[in-house]
Amino acid sequence: MDHPPCGKTERLEFMKRFNSICHGSLLLMASIIFFGCATTTRRMPYAGGEMSPNFDGVYYAEYKKTLTMYLKFFEDGHVISANLKGTYDNSVKNWLDSTYTKNVGTWSVSGNKITFFVESTEGRVEYSGVMYRGTAGSAVREMDLKLHSLINQKESKFTFHFSKGEK
């Protein structure tokens, strides 16, 4: 029997096939589907409580195939952003620290929702979205963010992934 898929439609089809093989053993079927999906899905459902971004690395999203957007969050509530060519290495890691002053803003959370803005000499960009943990109880691994530029009035959406070191 193949590994259970985690999409809703595929999961229902898998349940029908598995149910016919196991002659109606719903408990066994539910266990396999639950544990199978829990091990293959990167995002855990929101289980309540406050979440916060990681502070010991950066979140990144690919942009225009040659640029990467980076977000660095700090425990004191401020955030910095940078759009760079290349990968996140030690030189970038050391550069994106609390002394960086070009694209700076503040962040706040409510449950698994995050909002923040970043201001530069060109203007302001506002971010809002949802944070996801990788596994139960783990730190925030991804963020789906909507960006709204007050510079050019454009909106876009990106998934930012967490990295402690090289991307």
N, C-alpha and C positions, 0 to 999 in steps of 0.2 A: 504494500500500500504506500502511495506516495505521501510526502510530507503535507500536512494540512495548510492550505493557503489562508491568508489573513484578510482578503477582501470580502465584503459582505456577500456578494453574489457567489463568488468561488467557495466561500465557507459553507453556504447553504447547499450547494451542489455536493461538496465533500461530505457533509452530514448525511445527505440522502444515500450516497454510495456506501458510506461506512455503516450506516444503520442497516442496510440490507445485508451486508457481510456479517455483522455482529448480531443479527437477529433481534434488534430492538434494545440492545443494552445501552440505554441512554446515559447512564452514569459514566460508563467507560468512554463512550463517544464524547461526552462533554469534557471529560478530563483530558483526552488527547487533543481536542480542538483548543481548549484553554491553554494548556501547557505548550502545545506546538506553536501557537501564535505569540505567546509571551516570550518565547525564545527567539522568534524571528522578527518581531516588531521592534524598531528602535525607540519608538515613543510610547511612554506609558500614559494611560489616561490620568487626568487630573484627579487627585484623591483628596483635595481640600488642603487648607492651611496656606501659609505664606510661602512663596518661593522667592528666590533672588538669583540674579545672574552669578556666574563664577567670577572670581576676582584674580585667579592665578593663571590667566591666559587671555586669549582673545576670541571673539566670535568673528567669523569671516564668511563672505559670500562672493562668489565669482560674478564679475560684471564685464560685459563686452569682451569676453574671452581673454583679454590681456590685462585687465585690471582686477584687483581684489579689494573689496571694501572690508575694513577692519573696525571693530568696535571693542573698546577696552573699558570695562566697568570697574569702579573703585567703591570700597565699602563706605566711604563718606558721602556717597550719593552723586558723585560726578562721573561723567562718561566722556571719552574722547573718540573721535573717528578719524580715519585716514583712508584714502584711496591710493593704492600703490601697485606698481608692477612687480611681479615676482612673488616669491613665497615668504612665509612668515619664518624668519630665521632669528638667530640671536641678535643681529644688528637691529632688526626691526623691533624685536622684543624689548631691547634696551632703550630704543628710541621712543616707543609708545609707553611712557611712564607718566607719573603724576606731574612732571615738570613740563610736559607737552602743552602748549597753549594755543594752537591754531584752531582746532575744531573741538570746542568744549561745550558741555551742557550738563544737565542734571537728569536723573532717572528716578522713577517711583514705580512701585508694584502694588497690585491689589489681587491677592490670590495668585493665579497663574498669568495674569495680564500685566504687561509692562508698557509704560509710556515714558518717552524722554524726548529731548530736543538737543540739537547740536548747533551752535552758532559759530560762524566764521566771519571773515571780513566781507565775504560776498553776501551773507544773509543767514537765514535760519532754515533748518530741515527738521521736521517733526516726525517721530517714529511712534508707532503703536502696534501691539501685537500680543502673541501668546507664547509662553515658554513651555518647553517640553523636557521632561526627564528622560534619561536613556533607559533606566531600569528602576524598579520600585525602590524608592528612598535615595536614589542617586542624585547627583547635582544636575543642573540644567544643561542639557547637551545641545539643544537646538532652539531657535526662535523663528517663528514666522512673523515677519514684520512688514508693515505697510509704511512706506516713506512718503511724506508730502513735503515737497520743496516750496518754500515761500519765496525762493529766488526766481524760479521759472514757472511756478504753479503746477508742476508735473507730479504725478503720483506713480509709484511702482511698488511691487511686492517682491520680497526676497526671503529665502530661508538662510539663516545664519547658523553656522556650525561652530562648535567650540573646539579650540585647540590649545594645548599647553605648550607645545613646542612647534616643530616644523609641521606644516600643513601637508 
